[in-house]
Amino acid sequence: MKARWDIFCSVVDNFGDIGVTWRLARQLVVDHGCDVRLWVDDLRAFERMCPEIDVQRDQQWQEGVEVRHWPAEWSETRSADVVIAAFACQLPPDYMEAMAAREGTPLWMNLDYLSAEEWVVGCHRLPSVKFKGVQKYFFFPGFRAGTGGLLRETGLLEQRQAFQQDGSAQQEFLQDLGVFPAAGSRLMSLFAYENAGLASWLDALATDGRATHLLVPEGRVLGDVQRWLGVEGLVAGDVHQRDALVVQVIAFVRQEEYDRLLWCCEFNAVRGEDSFVRAQWAGRPLLWHIYRQDEDIHLDKLDAFLALYTAALSPGARAALIALWQAWNTEGDMAQPWKMLLEHWPEVSRHAQAWSLEQGLQADLATALVQFYESWI
């Protein structure tokens, strides 16, 4: 009898938490044949990821996953064999009692935030707190050997490589989105939080010697884009041009389409965790807008990733990439770091491809979770 998995997701904001758990739930079903319930406390946020969701229903099936609304008033529910609390969310007290009452103790894991920091390796899979004999374990995604790896569906890199080698498939995909970049222009995507440094970057793109077509999915950065353009009320489908820069707003798309959007672009600015990982699988140069935390501890996580990611680059390319990422995440002036990066573009592009393939040699996150469960029982 196959194991039953419960994944709990408390939607905080920005779609990263539901993005990760929805990908994970589907992969556990498709790649590993698991029986998965995904508990989500905000179905309206989930609807952006999965438009087929009926926000009025407490129970439904989507792509083989049993999707359950996580209500404020919890009803009696039998515990699963494997319980994942995503991003340290607190399980319902009654559900924890159900875990403790089971004849067979469940495997309880806290799926933590992604980090490149060295201490993650030492903490991965360590026991945490207990609740009435039920042991919780830390489980850390990561980039290093000895961590849980990254979410990556079976065959993803092969699909990406085939798509990137098929110009007609890319053109058809972009046309379906209403995107028609001019021949020879640099296609880029921008998915970010609010950032006061954006104007300096857009200025640099507008005065660049090569034309840029910038795709901006609907989201929080639109306000900054509007201010730079001097317009109001940007919506999906709007296209504006200033000198060498074309800015186009596109609708919030489902995850599979967003993957292909990243694959089409020469450069991707991404935010949070889910899109950050997907941009790495795209094998293209990227810029990460890390989620801001109190006392700027997010900058330590940023520096840890940069140290790992840029280790194989030449000193000049490494300095350019670090300068760009640090300027972006401190709302600094982006013009000079961007010009520096362009000087090392061929090397940075080759490196992005190599990094993607290197990370693809590790076990993916879903597989690592299944292997942990199988070794635990």
KOLDO-571362 format. One record per residue (C-alpha): residue number from 1; residue in three letters; x, y, z. Coordinates in steps of 0.5 Angstrom, whole numbers, plus 500, padded with zeros to 3 digits. Layout:
! residues N
+-----+------+-----+-----+-----+
: seq : type :  px :  py :  pz :
+-----+------+-----+-----+-----+
: NUM :  ALA :   X :   Y :   Z :
...
+-----+------+-----+-----+-----+
***
This chain:
! residues 377
+-----+------+-----+-----+-----+
: seq : type :  px :  py :  pz :
+-----+------+-----+-----+-----+
:   1 :  MET : 500 : 500 : 500 :
:   2 :  LYS : 503 : 507 : 498 :
:   3 :  ALA : 504 : 512 : 503 :
:   4 :  ARG : 500 : 518 : 504 :
:   5 :  TRP : 503 : 525 : 504 :
:   6 :  ASP : 500 : 531 : 507 :
:   7 :  ILE : 503 : 538 : 506 :
:   8 :  PHE : 501 : 544 : 509 :
:   9 :  CYS : 502 : 551 : 506 :
:  10 :  SER : 500 : 557 : 510 :
:  11 :  VAL : 500 : 563 : 504 :
:  12 :  VAL : 504 : 569 : 507 :
:  13 :  ASP : 505 : 573 : 501 :
:  14 :  ASN : 508 : 573 : 494 :
:  15 :  PHE : 506 : 566 : 492 :
:  16 :  GLY : 513 : 563 : 493 :
:  17 :  ASP : 510 : 558 : 499 :
:  18 :  ILE : 504 : 556 : 495 :
:  19 :  GLY : 509 : 556 : 488 :
:  20 :  VAL : 514 : 551 : 492 :
:  21 :  THR : 508 : 546 : 495 :
:  22 :  TRP : 504 : 546 : 489 :
:  23 :  ARG : 510 : 544 : 485 :
:  24 :  LEU : 512 : 539 : 490 :
:  25 :  ALA : 505 : 536 : 491 :
:  26 :  ARG : 505 : 535 : 483 :
:  27 :  GLN : 512 : 532 : 483 :
:  28 :  LEU : 510 : 527 : 488 :
:  29 :  VAL : 504 : 524 : 485 :
:  30 :  VAL : 507 : 524 : 478 :
:  31 :  ASP : 514 : 522 : 479 :
:  32 :  HIS : 513 : 518 : 485 :
:  33 :  GLY : 506 : 515 : 485 :
:  34 :  CYS : 505 : 518 : 492 :
:  35 :  ASP : 498 : 519 : 495 :
:  36 :  VAL : 498 : 527 : 497 :
:  37 :  ARG : 493 : 532 : 500 :
:  38 :  LEU : 495 : 539 : 500 :
:  39 :  TRP : 492 : 543 : 505 :
:  40 :  VAL : 492 : 551 : 503 :
:  41 :  ASP : 489 : 556 : 508 :
:  42 :  ASP : 488 : 561 : 502 :
:  43 :  LEU : 485 : 558 : 496 :
:  44 :  ARG : 485 : 565 : 492 :
:  45 :  ALA : 492 : 566 : 492 :
:  46 :  PHE : 493 : 558 : 490 :
:  47 :  GLU : 488 : 560 : 484 :
:  48 :  ARG : 493 : 565 : 481 :
:  49 :  MET : 498 : 558 : 480 :
:  50 :  CYS : 492 : 554 : 478 :
:  51 :  PRO : 486 : 557 : 475 :
:  52 :  GLU : 482 : 551 : 475 :
:  53 :  ILE : 481 : 551 : 483 :
:  54 :  ASP : 474 : 552 : 485 :
:  55 :  VAL : 475 : 557 : 491 :
:  56 :  GLN : 469 : 555 : 494 :
:  57 :  ARG : 470 : 548 : 495 :
:  58 :  ASP : 474 : 545 : 501 :
:  59 :  GLN : 476 : 539 : 497 :
:  60 :  GLN : 477 : 538 : 490 :
:  61 :  TRP : 482 : 534 : 486 :
:  62 :  GLN : 487 : 538 : 481 :
:  63 :  GLU : 492 : 534 : 477 :
:  64 :  GLY : 492 : 528 : 481 :
:  65 :  VAL : 493 : 532 : 488 :
:  66 :  GLU : 487 : 532 : 493 :
:  67 :  VAL : 487 : 540 : 495 :
:  68 :  ARG : 484 : 541 : 501 :
:  69 :  HIS : 482 : 548 : 504 :
:  70 :  TRP : 486 : 549 : 511 :
:  71 :  PRO : 480 : 552 : 515 :
:  72 :  ALA : 481 : 556 : 521 :
:  73 :  GLU : 476 : 551 : 525 :
:  74 :  TRP : 479 : 545 : 524 :
:  75 :  SER : 475 : 538 : 523 :
:  76 :  GLU : 477 : 531 : 525 :
:  77 :  THR : 482 : 529 : 520 :
:  78 :  ARG : 486 : 522 : 520 :
:  79 :  SER : 494 : 524 : 520 :
:  80 :  ALA : 498 : 522 : 514 :
:  81 :  ASP : 504 : 517 : 514 :
:  82 :  VAL : 508 : 523 : 512 :
:  83 :  VAL : 507 : 530 : 514 :
:  84 :  ILE : 510 : 536 : 511 :
:  85 :  ALA : 510 : 543 : 515 :
:  86 :  ALA : 512 : 548 : 509 :
:  87 :  PHE : 516 : 554 : 511 :
:  88 :  ALA : 515 : 552 : 519 :
:  89 :  CYS : 508 : 553 : 519 :
:  90 :  GLN : 504 : 551 : 525 :
:  91 :  LEU : 500 : 545 : 524 :
:  92 :  PRO : 493 : 545 : 527 :
:  93 :  PRO : 493 : 543 : 534 :
:  94 :  ASP : 488 : 537 : 533 :
:  95 :  TYR : 492 : 535 : 527 :
:  96 :  MET : 498 : 534 : 532 :
:  97 :  GLU : 494 : 530 : 536 :
:  98 :  ALA : 492 : 526 : 531 :
:  99 :  MET : 499 : 524 : 529 :
: 100 :  ALA : 500 : 522 : 536 :
: 101 :  ALA : 494 : 518 : 536 :
: 102 :  ARG : 496 : 514 : 530 :
: 103 :  GLU : 498 : 507 : 531 :
: 104 :  GLY : 504 : 508 : 526 :
: 105 :  THR : 508 : 514 : 528 :
: 106 :  PRO : 508 : 519 : 522 :
: 107 :  LEU : 514 : 522 : 519 :
: 108 :  TRP : 514 : 529 : 521 :
: 109 :  MET : 518 : 534 : 517 :
: 110 :  ASN : 519 : 542 : 517 :
: 111 :  LEU : 521 : 543 : 510 :
: 112 :  ASP : 525 : 550 : 511 :
: 113 :  TYR : 527 : 556 : 506 :
: 114 :  LEU : 532 : 555 : 501 :
: 115 :  SER : 539 : 557 : 503 :
: 116 :  ALA : 546 : 556 : 500 :
: 117 :  GLU : 549 : 558 : 507 :
: 118 :  GLU : 554 : 552 : 510 :
: 119 :  TRP : 551 : 551 : 516 :
: 120 :  VAL : 545 : 548 : 512 :
: 121 :  VAL : 549 : 542 : 511 :
: 122 :  GLY : 550 : 540 : 518 :
: 123 :  CYS : 542 : 541 : 520 :
: 124 :  HIS : 539 : 538 : 514 :
: 125 :  ARG : 535 : 532 : 517 :
: 126 :  LEU : 537 : 533 : 524 :
: 127 :  PRO : 531 : 532 : 529 :
: 128 :  SER : 528 : 538 : 532 :
: 129 :  VAL : 522 : 538 : 537 :
: 130 :  LYS : 518 : 532 : 539 :
: 131 :  PHE : 510 : 532 : 540 :
: 132 :  LYS : 508 : 527 : 545 :
: 133 :  GLY : 513 : 522 : 542 :
: 134 :  VAL : 512 : 524 : 534 :
: 135 :  GLN : 519 : 527 : 532 :
: 136 :  LYS : 520 : 533 : 527 :
: 137 :  TYR : 526 : 533 : 523 :
: 138 :  PHE : 529 : 539 : 519 :
: 139 :  PHE : 529 : 538 : 512 :
: 140 :  PHE : 533 : 543 : 508 :
: 141 :  PRO : 533 : 544 : 500 :
: 142 :  GLY : 540 : 547 : 498 :
: 143 :  PHE : 545 : 547 : 493 :
: 144 :  ARG : 551 : 543 : 496 :
: 145 :  ALA : 551 : 536 : 497 :
: 146 :  GLY : 548 : 534 : 503 :
: 147 :  THR : 542 : 538 : 503 :
: 148 :  GLY : 535 : 536 : 500 :
: 149 :  GLY : 537 : 539 : 493 :
: 150 :  LEU : 532 : 543 : 489 :
: 151 :  LEU : 525 : 542 : 486 :
: 152 :  ARG : 526 : 539 : 479 :
: 153 :  GLU : 521 : 535 : 475 :
: 154 :  THR : 524 : 528 : 471 :
: 155 :  GLY : 526 : 530 : 464 :
: 156 :  LEU : 526 : 538 : 466 :
: 157 :  LEU : 533 : 540 : 463 :
: 158 :  GLU : 532 : 535 : 457 :
: 159 :  GLN : 525 : 539 : 456 :
: 160 :  ARG : 528 : 546 : 457 :
: 161 :  GLN : 534 : 544 : 452 :
: 162 :  ALA : 530 : 542 : 447 :
: 163 :  PHE : 525 : 548 : 447 :
: 164 :  GLN : 531 : 553 : 447 :
: 165 :  GLN : 534 : 549 : 441 :
: 166 :  ASP : 527 : 550 : 437 :
: 167 :  GLY : 526 : 557 : 435 :
: 168 :  SER : 519 : 556 : 432 :
: 169 :  ALA : 517 : 553 : 439 :
: 170 :  GLN : 519 : 559 : 442 :
: 171 :  GLN : 516 : 564 : 437 :
: 172 :  GLU : 509 : 560 : 437 :
: 173 :  PHE : 510 : 560 : 445 :
: 174 :  LEU : 511 : 568 : 445 :
: 175 :  GLN : 506 : 569 : 440 :
: 176 :  ASP : 501 : 566 : 444 :
: 177 :  LEU : 503 : 571 : 450 :
: 178 :  GLY : 502 : 577 : 445 :
: 179 :  VAL : 510 : 578 : 445 :
: 180 :  PHE : 513 : 580 : 438 :
: 181 :  PRO : 520 : 582 : 440 :
: 182 :  ALA : 524 : 586 : 434 :
: 183 :  ALA : 529 : 582 : 431 :
: 184 :  GLY : 536 : 582 : 434 :
: 185 :  SER : 533 : 585 : 441 :
: 186 :  ARG : 535 : 582 : 447 :
: 187 :  LEU : 529 : 579 : 451 :
: 188 :  MET : 529 : 579 : 458 :
: 189 :  SER : 524 : 578 : 464 :
: 190 :  LEU : 523 : 582 : 470 :
: 191 :  PHE : 519 : 579 : 476 :
: 192 :  ALA : 521 : 583 : 483 :
: 193 :  TYR : 518 : 586 : 489 :
: 194 :  GLU : 518 : 594 : 489 :
: 195 :  ASN : 525 : 597 : 488 :
: 196 :  ALA : 527 : 604 : 488 :
: 197 :  GLY : 534 : 602 : 484 :
: 198 :  LEU : 529 : 600 : 478 :
: 199 :  ALA : 529 : 607 : 475 :
: 200 :  SER : 537 : 607 : 474 :
: 201 :  TRP : 537 : 600 : 471 :
: 202 :  LEU : 531 : 602 : 466 :
: 203 :  ASP : 535 : 608 : 464 :
: 204 :  ALA : 541 : 604 : 462 :
: 205 :  LEU : 537 : 599 : 458 :
: 206 :  ALA : 534 : 605 : 454 :
: 207 :  THR : 540 : 608 : 452 :
: 208 :  ASP : 544 : 601 : 451 :
: 209 :  GLY : 547 : 600 : 444 :
: 210 :  ARG : 542 : 594 : 443 :
: 211 :  ALA : 535 : 594 : 443 :
: 212 :  THR : 531 : 590 : 449 :
: 213 :  HIS : 524 : 588 : 450 :
: 214 :  LEU : 523 : 587 : 457 :
: 215 :  LEU : 517 : 583 : 459 :
: 216 :  VAL : 514 : 584 : 466 :
: 217 :  PRO : 509 : 579 : 469 :
: 218 :  GLU : 503 : 583 : 473 :
: 219 :  GLY : 506 : 584 : 480 :
: 220 :  ARG : 509 : 588 : 485 :
: 221 :  VAL : 514 : 592 : 481 :
: 222 :  LEU : 509 : 595 : 476 :
: 223 :  GLY : 508 : 601 : 481 :
: 224 :  ASP : 516 : 602 : 480 :
: 225 :  VAL : 515 : 601 : 472 :
: 226 :  GLN : 509 : 606 : 472 :
: 227 :  ARG : 513 : 611 : 475 :
: 228 :  TRP : 519 : 611 : 470 :
: 229 :  LEU : 514 : 611 : 464 :
: 230 :  GLY : 510 : 616 : 467 :
: 231 :  VAL : 504 : 613 : 466 :
: 232 :  GLU : 498 : 610 : 471 :
: 233 :  GLY : 494 : 603 : 471 :
: 234 :  LEU : 499 : 599 : 467 :
: 235 :  VAL : 495 : 592 : 465 :
: 236 :  ALA : 497 : 586 : 462 :
: 237 :  GLY : 498 : 587 : 454 :
: 238 :  ASP : 500 : 594 : 455 :
: 239 :  VAL : 507 : 596 : 451 :
: 240 :  HIS : 511 : 602 : 452 :
: 241 :  GLN : 517 : 604 : 448 :
: 242 :  ARG : 523 : 609 : 450 :
: 243 :  ASP : 529 : 609 : 446 :
: 244 :  ALA : 532 : 602 : 446 :
: 245 :  LEU : 527 : 599 : 451 :
: 246 :  VAL : 520 : 596 : 450 :
: 247 :  VAL : 517 : 595 : 456 :
: 248 :  GLN : 511 : 590 : 456 :
: 249 :  VAL : 506 : 587 : 461 :
: 250 :  ILE : 504 : 580 : 461 :
: 251 :  ALA : 499 : 577 : 465 :
: 252 :  PHE : 500 : 572 : 471 :
: 253 :  VAL : 501 : 565 : 468 :
: 254 :  ARG : 501 : 558 : 470 :
: 255 :  GLN : 508 : 555 : 472 :
: 256 :  GLU : 509 : 551 : 466 :
: 257 :  GLU : 508 : 557 : 462 :
: 258 :  TYR : 513 : 561 : 466 :
: 259 :  ASP : 518 : 556 : 466 :
: 260 :  ARG : 518 : 557 : 458 :
: 261 :  LEU : 518 : 564 : 459 :
: 262 :  LEU : 524 : 564 : 463 :
: 263 :  TRP : 527 : 559 : 457 :
: 264 :  CYS : 525 : 564 : 452 :
: 265 :  CYS : 529 : 570 : 455 :
: 266 :  GLU : 536 : 572 : 455 :
: 267 :  PHE : 536 : 574 : 462 :
: 268 :  ASN : 531 : 574 : 468 :
: 269 :  ALA : 530 : 578 : 474 :
: 270 :  VAL : 526 : 574 : 479 :
: 271 :  ARG : 524 : 574 : 486 :
: 272 :  GLY : 523 : 570 : 492 :
: 273 :  GLU : 524 : 562 : 492 :
: 274 :  ASP : 520 : 559 : 487 :
: 275 :  SER : 522 : 563 : 481 :
: 276 :  PHE : 529 : 563 : 483 :
: 277 :  VAL : 530 : 556 : 482 :
: 278 :  ARG : 526 : 556 : 476 :
: 279 :  ALA : 531 : 561 : 473 :
: 280 :  GLN : 537 : 557 : 475 :
: 281 :  TRP : 534 : 551 : 471 :
: 282 :  ALA : 533 : 556 : 465 :
: 283 :  GLY : 540 : 556 : 464 :
: 284 :  ARG : 540 : 563 : 463 :
: 285 :  PRO : 544 : 569 : 466 :
: 286 :  LEU : 539 : 571 : 472 :
: 287 :  LEU : 538 : 577 : 478 :
: 288 :  TRP : 535 : 575 : 484 :
: 289 :  HIS : 531 : 579 : 488 :
: 290 :  ILE : 531 : 576 : 495 :
: 291 :  TYR : 526 : 577 : 500 :
: 292 :  ARG : 527 : 582 : 505 :
: 293 :  GLN : 528 : 580 : 512 :
: 294 :  ASP : 529 : 584 : 519 :
: 295 :  GLU : 536 : 586 : 520 :
: 296 :  ASP : 538 : 585 : 513 :
: 297 :  ILE : 539 : 578 : 515 :
: 298 :  HIS : 537 : 576 : 508 :
: 299 :  LEU : 544 : 579 : 505 :
: 300 :  ASP : 548 : 574 : 509 :
: 301 :  LYS : 544 : 569 : 505 :
: 302 :  LEU : 545 : 573 : 498 :
: 303 :  ASP : 552 : 573 : 499 :
: 304 :  ALA : 552 : 565 : 501 :
: 305 :  PHE : 549 : 564 : 494 :
: 306 :  LEU : 554 : 569 : 490 :
: 307 :  ALA : 560 : 566 : 493 :
: 308 :  LEU : 558 : 559 : 491 :
: 309 :  TYR : 555 : 561 : 484 :
: 310 :  THR : 561 : 565 : 482 :
: 311 :  ALA : 566 : 561 : 484 :
: 312 :  ALA : 568 : 558 : 477 :
: 313 :  LEU : 568 : 565 : 474 :
: 314 :  SER : 573 : 570 : 472 :
: 315 :  PRO : 575 : 575 : 477 :
: 316 :  GLY : 572 : 580 : 472 :
: 317 :  ALA : 566 : 577 : 471 :
: 318 :  ARG : 565 : 575 : 478 :
: 319 :  ALA : 566 : 582 : 480 :
: 320 :  ALA : 561 : 585 : 475 :
: 321 :  LEU : 555 : 579 : 477 :
: 322 :  ILE : 556 : 581 : 485 :
: 323 :  ALA : 556 : 588 : 484 :
: 324 :  LEU : 549 : 588 : 480 :
: 325 :  TRP : 546 : 583 : 485 :
: 326 :  GLN : 548 : 587 : 491 :
: 327 :  ALA : 546 : 594 : 488 :
: 328 :  TRP : 539 : 591 : 486 :
: 329 :  ASN : 538 : 588 : 493 :
: 330 :  THR : 540 : 594 : 496 :
: 331 :  GLU : 536 : 599 : 492 :
: 332 :  GLY : 543 : 602 : 489 :
: 333 :  ASP : 544 : 605 : 482 :
: 334 :  MET : 544 : 599 : 477 :
: 335 :  ALA : 547 : 603 : 471 :
: 336 :  GLN : 555 : 601 : 472 :
: 337 :  PRO : 554 : 594 : 474 :
: 338 :  TRP : 549 : 593 : 468 :
: 339 :  LYS : 555 : 595 : 464 :
: 340 :  MET : 560 : 591 : 467 :
: 341 :  LEU : 556 : 585 : 466 :
: 342 :  LEU : 555 : 586 : 459 :
: 343 :  GLU : 562 : 586 : 458 :
: 344 :  HIS : 563 : 579 : 461 :
: 345 :  TRP : 556 : 577 : 457 :
: 346 :  PRO : 559 : 571 : 454 :
: 347 :  GLU : 562 : 568 : 460 :
: 348 :  VAL : 556 : 569 : 464 :
: 349 :  SER : 552 : 566 : 459 :
: 350 :  ARG : 556 : 560 : 459 :
: 351 :  HIS : 556 : 559 : 466 :
: 352 :  ALA : 549 : 560 : 467 :
: 353 :  GLN : 548 : 554 : 463 :
: 354 :  ALA : 554 : 550 : 466 :
: 355 :  TRP : 551 : 551 : 473 :
: 356 :  SER : 544 : 549 : 471 :
: 357 :  LEU : 547 : 542 : 469 :
: 358 :  GLU : 551 : 542 : 475 :
: 359 :  GLN : 546 : 542 : 480 :
: 360 :  GLY : 542 : 537 : 475 :
: 361 :  LEU : 547 : 532 : 478 :
: 362 :  GLN : 544 : 532 : 485 :
: 363 :  ALA : 538 : 529 : 487 :
: 364 :  ASP : 532 : 533 : 486 :
: 365 :  LEU : 528 : 535 : 492 :
: 366 :  ALA : 522 : 531 : 491 :
: 367 :  THR : 526 : 525 : 490 :
: 368 :  ALA : 530 : 526 : 497 :
: 369 :  LEU : 524 : 527 : 501 :
: 370 :  VAL : 522 : 520 : 498 :
: 371 :  GLN : 529 : 517 : 500 :
: 372 :  PHE : 529 : 520 : 507 :
: 373 :  TYR : 522 : 517 : 508 :
: 374 :  GLU : 524 : 510 : 505 :
: 375 :  SER : 530 : 510 : 510 :
: 376 :  TRP : 526 : 512 : 516 :
: 377 :  ILE : 521 : 507 : 516 :
+-----+------+-----+-----+-----+
***
